[in-house]
Amino acid sequence: MTPAIAFERVELKFGAERIYDGLDFTVAPGEFVCILGPSGCGKSTALRLIGDLIPADGGRVAVNGKPPAEMWSRIAFVFQSPRLAPWRSALANVLLGVELRFGRAEAKSRTTRARAARPRRPGRCGGEVPDHALGRRAPARGDRARAGGRSRDRADGRAL
């Protein structure tokens, strides 16, 4: 069976600092894996290699048996920091991945569908779902309030 993720003798350097020197591991389809270690040990770097955000200096990284660049349309990546574009609405931030992978027309189509599916019932706080939750611009105060969990929710939604 082809591994979902495979690192074979992967080498990586940032400047003179060697990050990986012949790293080998595999992740089977359906297997749940946690990469643990102290800050700066290369956990996020492995994810960047898998997501084709940086190239390996040597060895092989494979996703379902193919180079990450060939699997890009099937890979979702959530950064440690939400990395939201502050000039985009909440919905536009969520649909950024769709726009980058499938184009603006598909993102606009999904925006229209999301707005048409807007709940007609009161929101959790007893009022209507706020416009900015569906991609309409929030007031300036609402933009500054997009911290913590709300930003993380939008970043996670982008990956889905």
TORKOL-4160 file (C-alpha; in steps of 0.2 Angstrom, whole numbers, padded with zeros to 4 digits, m for minus):
160
<pt num="1" X="0000" Y="0000" Z="0000"/>
<pt num="2" X="0007" Y="0017" Z="m0005"/>
<pt num="3" X="0010" Y="0028" Z="0011"/>
<pt num="4" X="m0001" Y="0044" Z="0013"/>
<pt num="5" X="0016" Y="0053" Z="0017"/>
<pt num="6" X="0033" Y="0047" Z="0014"/>
<pt num="7" X="0050" Y="0055" Z="0018"/>
<pt num="8" X="0065" Y="0046" Z="0011"/>
<pt num="9" X="0082" Y="0052" Z="0016"/>
<pt num="10" X="0076" Y="0070" Z="0016"/>
<pt num="11" X="0089" Y="0083" Z="0018"/>
<pt num="12" X="0086" Y="0102" Z="0021"/>
<pt num="13" X="0097" Y="0116" Z="0026"/>
<pt num="14" X="0093" Y="0134" Z="0030"/>
<pt num="15" X="0109" Y="0143" Z="0026"/>
<pt num="16" X="0123" Y="0134" Z="0035"/>
<pt num="17" X="0111" Y="0126" Z="0048"/>
<pt num="18" X="0106" Y="0108" Z="0044"/>
<pt num="19" X="0088" Y="0105" Z="0048"/>
<pt num="20" X="0086" Y="0087" Z="0041"/>
<pt num="21" X="0100" Y="0075" Z="0038"/>
<pt num="22" X="0093" Y="0059" Z="0030"/>
<pt num="23" X="0076" Y="0060" Z="0038"/>
<pt num="24" X="0065" Y="0044" Z="0035"/>
<pt num="25" X="0047" Y="0041" Z="0040"/>
<pt num="26" X="0030" Y="0036" Z="0033"/>
<pt num="27" X="0012" Y="0039" Z="0037"/>
<pt num="28" X="0000" Y="0025" Z="0032"/>
<pt num="29" X="m0017" Y="0030" Z="0024"/>
<pt num="30" X="m0029" Y="0034" Z="0039"/>
<pt num="31" X="m0015" Y="0034" Z="0052"/>
<pt num="32" X="m0016" Y="0048" Z="0064"/>
<pt num="33" X="0001" Y="0055" Z="0068"/>
<pt num="34" X="0008" Y="0069" Z="0080"/>
<pt num="35" X="0024" Y="0077" Z="0077"/>
<pt num="36" X="0031" Y="0083" Z="0094"/>
<pt num="37" X="0046" Y="0092" Z="0099"/>
<pt num="38" X="0053" Y="0109" Z="0106"/>
<pt num="39" X="0052" Y="0125" Z="0097"/>
<pt num="40" X="0063" Y="0126" Z="0082"/>
<pt num="41" X="0066" Y="0107" Z="0079"/>
<pt num="42" X="0058" Y="0106" Z="0062"/>
<pt num="43" X="0039" Y="0101" Z="0065"/>
<pt num="44" X="0032" Y="0115" Z="0054"/>
<pt num="45" X="0046" Y="0113" Z="0042"/>
<pt num="46" X="0040" Y="0095" Z="0039"/>
<pt num="47" X="0023" Y="0102" Z="0035"/>
<pt num="48" X="0030" Y="0115" Z="0023"/>
<pt num="49" X="0039" Y="0101" Z="0014"/>
<pt num="50" X="0023" Y="0091" Z="0013"/>
<pt num="51" X="0013" Y="0106" Z="0007"/>
<pt num="52" X="0026" Y="0110" Z="m0006"/>
<pt num="53" X="0029" Y="0127" Z="0002"/>
<pt num="54" X="0048" Y="0124" Z="0002"/>
<pt num="55" X="0058" Y="0111" Z="m0008"/>
<pt num="56" X="0069" Y="0098" Z="0000"/>
<pt num="57" X="0088" Y="0099" Z="m0003"/>
<pt num="58" X="0089" Y="0081" Z="m0006"/>
<pt num="59" X="0080" Y="0065" Z="m0004"/>
<pt num="60" X="0061" Y="0062" Z="m0008"/>
<pt num="61" X="0045" Y="0069" Z="m0001"/>
<pt num="62" X="0029" Y="0060" Z="m0007"/>
<pt num="63" X="0011" Y="0062" Z="m0004"/>
<pt num="64" X="0001" Y="0047" Z="m0010"/>
<pt num="65" X="0016" Y="0042" Z="m0020"/>
<pt num="66" X="0018" Y="0058" Z="m0029"/>
<pt num="67" X="0028" Y="0074" Z="m0027"/>
<pt num="68" X="0019" Y="0087" Z="m0016"/>
<pt num="69" X="0018" Y="0099" Z="m0031"/>
<pt num="70" X="0007" Y="0086" Z="m0040"/>
<pt num="71" X="m0004" Y="0084" Z="m0025"/>
<pt num="72" X="m0006" Y="0103" Z="m0021"/>
<pt num="73" X="m0025" Y="0103" Z="m0026"/>
<pt num="74" X="m0028" Y="0090" Z="m0013"/>
<pt num="75" X="m0018" Y="0097" Z="0001"/>
<pt num="76" X="m0024" Y="0109" Z="0014"/>
<pt num="77" X="m0012" Y="0118" Z="0026"/>
<pt num="78" X="m0017" Y="0128" Z="0041"/>
<pt num="79" X="m0003" Y="0140" Z="0048"/>
<pt num="80" X="0001" Y="0141" Z="0066"/>
<pt num="81" X="m0004" Y="0159" Z="0065"/>
<pt num="82" X="m0021" Y="0162" Z="0055"/>
<pt num="83" X="m0013" Y="0173" Z="0042"/>
<pt num="84" X="m0029" Y="0181" Z="0037"/>
<pt num="85" X="m0029" Y="0195" Z="0024"/>
<pt num="86" X="m0036" Y="0210" Z="0034"/>
<pt num="87" X="m0043" Y="0218" Z="0019"/>
<pt num="88" X="m0054" Y="0203" Z="0015"/>
<pt num="89" X="m0070" Y="0199" Z="0023"/>
<pt num="90" X="m0072" Y="0184" Z="0034"/>
<pt num="91" X="m0080" Y="0174" Z="0019"/>
<pt num="92" X="m0067" Y="0180" Z="0007"/>
<pt num="93" X="m0053" Y="0174" Z="0019"/>
<pt num="94" X="m0062" Y="0157" Z="0020"/>
<pt num="95" X="m0063" Y="0155" Z="0001"/>
<pt num="96" X="m0045" Y="0161" Z="m0002"/>
<pt num="97" X="m0040" Y="0143" Z="m0005"/>
<pt num="98" X="m0054" Y="0140" Z="m0017"/>
<pt num="99" X="m0049" Y="0156" Z="m0026"/>
<pt num="100" X="m0031" Y="0151" Z="m0027"/>
<pt num="101" X="m0034" Y="0133" Z="m0033"/>
<pt num="102" X="m0049" Y="0135" Z="m0044"/>
<pt num="103" X="m0050" Y="0153" Z="m0049"/>
<pt num="104" X="m0060" Y="0169" Z="m0045"/>
<pt num="105" X="m0076" Y="0162" Z="m0054"/>
<pt num="106" X="m0077" Y="0147" Z="m0043"/>
<pt num="107" X="m0074" Y="0158" Z="m0027"/>
<pt num="108" X="m0088" Y="0170" Z="m0033"/>
<pt num="109" X="m0100" Y="0155" Z="m0036"/>
<pt num="110" X="m0097" Y="0148" Z="m0019"/>
<pt num="111" X="m0099" Y="0166" Z="m0011"/>
<pt num="112" X="m0116" Y="0167" Z="m0019"/>
<pt num="113" X="m0121" Y="0150" Z="m0013"/>
<pt num="114" X="m0115" Y="0154" Z="0005"/>
<pt num="115" X="m0125" Y="0170" Z="0005"/>
<pt num="116" X="m0140" Y="0162" Z="m0002"/>
<pt num="117" X="m0139" Y="0149" Z="0012"/>
<pt num="118" X="m0139" Y="0162" Z="0025"/>
<pt num="119" X="m0148" Y="0157" Z="0040"/>
<pt num="120" X="m0165" Y="0165" Z="0043"/>
<pt num="121" X="m0166" Y="0161" Z="0061"/>
<pt num="122" X="m0158" Y="0171" Z="0075"/>
<pt num="123" X="m0140" Y="0168" Z="0078"/>
<pt num="124" X="m0132" Y="0161" Z="0094"/>
<pt num="125" X="m0133" Y="0178" Z="0103"/>
<pt num="126" X="m0152" Y="0180" Z="0099"/>
<pt num="127" X="m0150" Y="0192" Z="0085"/>
<pt num="128" X="m0148" Y="0189" Z="0066"/>
<pt num="129" X="m0132" Y="0182" Z="0060"/>
<pt num="130" X="m0121" Y="0197" Z="0057"/>
<pt num="131" X="m0117" Y="0202" Z="0039"/>
<pt num="132" X="m0098" Y="0201" Z="0041"/>
<pt num="133" X="m0100" Y="0183" Z="0045"/>
<pt num="134" X="m0106" Y="0180" Z="0027"/>
<pt num="135" X="m0093" Y="0190" Z="0019"/>
<pt num="136" X="m0099" Y="0208" Z="0020"/>
<pt num="137" X="m0088" Y="0220" Z="0027"/>
<pt num="138" X="m0088" Y="0222" Z="0046"/>
<pt num="139" X="m0087" Y="0239" Z="0054"/>
<pt num="140" X="m0069" Y="0244" Z="0059"/>
<pt num="141" X="m0072" Y="0238" Z="0077"/>
<pt num="142" X="m0077" Y="0221" Z="0071"/>
<pt num="143" X="m0061" Y="0220" Z="0060"/>
<pt num="144" X="m0050" Y="0223" Z="0076"/>
<pt num="145" X="m0061" Y="0210" Z="0086"/>
<pt num="146" X="m0056" Y="0196" Z="0074"/>
<pt num="147" X="m0043" Y="0189" Z="0086"/>
<pt num="148" X="m0040" Y="0172" Z="0094"/>
<pt num="149" X="m0053" Y="0159" Z="0090"/>
<pt num="150" X="m0063" Y="0169" Z="0077"/>
<pt num="151" X="m0047" Y="0171" Z="0067"/>
<pt num="152" X="m0042" Y="0153" Z="0069"/>
<pt num="153" X="m0060" Y="0147" Z="0064"/>
<pt num="154" X="m0058" Y="0157" Z="0047"/>
<pt num="155" X="m0041" Y="0149" Z="0044"/>
<pt num="156" X="m0047" Y="0132" Z="0048"/>
<pt num="157" X="m0062" Y="0135" Z="0037"/>
<pt num="158" X="m0050" Y="0140" Z="0023"/>
<pt num="159" X="m0042" Y="0123" Z="0024"/>
<pt num="160" X="m0058" Y="0114" Z="0023"/>
